[in-house]
Amino acid sequence: MRLTLPAEADAASAPTCRLCGAALRHTFVDLGMSPLCESFLAADELDGMEPFYPLHVLVCGECLLVQLQAYVDASEIFREYAYFSSYSTSWVDHARTYAEQMTDRLGLDGESLVVELASNDGYLLQHFVAHGIPSLGIDPAANVAEAARARGVETLVEFFDTRLASELADGGRRADLIVANNVLAQVPSLNDFVEGMRILLAPSGTATIEVPHLVRLVEGLQFDTIYHEHYSYFSFHTLVELFGRHELEVFDVEELPSHGGSLRVFVRHPQGAPEPAVETLLAAERDAGYAELAGYAGFGARVAETKWRLLELLIGLRRDGARIAGYGAPGKGNTLLNYCGIRTDLLDYTVDRNPLKHGRFLPGTHVPIHPPERIAETRPDYVLILPWNLKREIAAQLEYVRDWGGRLVVPIPEPEVLP
């Protein structure tokens, strides 16, 4: 199947790639219209008008960066943010292990400086601080920055860019380690952001960047990880090109299970030959077709099939009289529910561990959000796990649903009722 073309997308009217500037004329997948995935509603907002924006994802024919247009300014999305990393036990454990590994690998000590970009509530830097390693968080959301400071993590409420990087470097604060976990996808001005990393990085410093791997998104049908807060979706090829444009070399890479399959990319100022893992992964992507435009065809048709199967499952359960609740209120869940048209006729409610979401409603679908205790109180027949990437952690938390014969459902990559 060929990649479709946006209507009348000639060179004059097409949007341009945020990495290389080429005209964007090729569709990767079109998920229709959707609200911002973190725009949870209060009860008195339910009768108001909600803004919906296209989730029409394009792929650049030149550098192969998969991307959304920036329909909404980043300041509107991230100044007050509903996602707190510390509410995921597995993610905090991931951060602790990372801090230990990087401290040993890089020989970090009390004379070093660790800077995290999009540091959220201090979930990661707290582990460096606990070992006496100077640390600085940078995050644009004032509410999560306040939580980080309460953990003893110095945090600047700023968007990271070349201006801020230059101010820090000129003030003598160049980083021995820059951490950028799951932020690169949320950056509309990619080249400015990466140039800022180059400026901030000490001459012998290392930057690590974690991003969901586009190959895992495609092969695992993880279409729900597409939302307006994520502007870009990266193959390893595009990451190597991006950093190379700013005279930074990718010298190592690790494949991680987090977020459905991620990459941890190691970057430095040019110093020499990279680790063998770099060429190994580049070769694997080439062999799988991701170094050519044709390798991105057919994804939309597979996504539509998954949507139909999920709806068939839920409708069938409802027809049999089953009560269905959700677990979690993640961004990916809102993409899934809005694209599939799943509202309170199919999903009674959802629950979340984040108390800031309690009493509010999911954007677009208006599914109410309750504390996790609601499940034990109402004893639903099925629980739909929306953050499916955490299904093992959540299944352990929900083991008690078996007391009344309840079952768990995961929607991705194939709708499945868990044993």
C-alpha positions, 0 to 999 in steps of 0.5 A: 500500500502506498502512503497517501498524500494530503489533498493538494499538498504541493510544494507551495501549500505543504507544511515543512519538516521541523528537522530538515525543512523539506515539504511534508506530503506523505501521510503516516496515519490519520487519527481524525480530530482529538482534544489535547490529551491532558486537558481534563475537565471539571464538572462545570466545564462539561457543557462548554466547547472543547477545542479539537485538533487534527491528529494527522501524522506526516512522514518526511520524504527526505529525513523520514521524521514522523511528525505532527504539525504544532497546532497548539503552542507548547506554552499552552500545553506544558505550563501547568501539567497533569502528569506526575512521573512519581505516580508510576512505581515502575518509572521511579524504579527505572529512574533509580536504576538509571542514576546508579548506572550513570554514576558508575559509568561516568564517575559522577561525584560532588564536583559534577553537574547533572542537568535534566531537561523536562525534569517533572516532579524530581522523580529522577534527580532525587536519586542523584541529590541523595548521593551528593551529586549537584543537580539541576532540573529544568521544566516549564510546568510550575506545579510539577517544579514545586513538587520537585523542589519539595524533594530537594531538587533545584528546578528552573521553571523554563522552556529549555532552548539555546538562550537558556543553555547559553545563560547557564554555560556563561555562568559556569554551569556546563553539564557533565550529564544531560538527561532528556527522558521522553522530552524530545518528542514534545519539542516543536523546535527540535534544532534549537533544543538540540543546539542548546544541548550542545552548548550546555554539554561540558567538553567531556560530558555525556547526554542521554536521551530516551524516546519511544522507538518508532519501530516499536510504535509501528510493529506494536500498533501503538497508535495511542502514543500519538497525541498533540503533546508529542510533535515527533516520533523517532527512528534511530536513523532520524536521531543520528541525523538530528544530532549530527546536524549539531556536531554531536555524535551518537556513540552508544544506544540501548533498547529499553522496554519502557513505554512499549519499547524505547531507545536510550541514546548516548551523545557527546561532542565528537571523540571517535568511533562509536560502540558497535551497538550503533551500527547494529541498530542502524543496520536492523532498521535498514533491513526492516525497511525504515531507512526508506519511505516505503517502510512507513506504508500500511500503518493506517490500515492496521490501526483501523483494524485494531479499532474495529476489533476493540469496539467489537469486543466492548460492544459484545461485552456490553450486549451481554450485560457486563459492566466495564471500568477503566484503569488510568487516565494517561494521554495515550488513553485519551487518544485511544478513546477519542479515536475509537469513539468510546464514551460512557456508553461503553466505559462507565468510568476510569480511575487514576492514582493521581489525586489531581485528576479525581473528580474530573473528566476525560477530554472529549469522551467525558468519562469520569475519573475516580480514585482507584478504590472505586473499582473495589466499591463497584466491582465491575466485570471488566477493567480496561487498562489504558496505560497498557505499557504498565500492564504488569504493574497494574495487573498486580495492583488489580489482582483483587478483581479476581475475588468477584470474577473480574477480568482485565482487558488490554487494547494494544497491540490486539484487544485481549482479555487477560487470563 
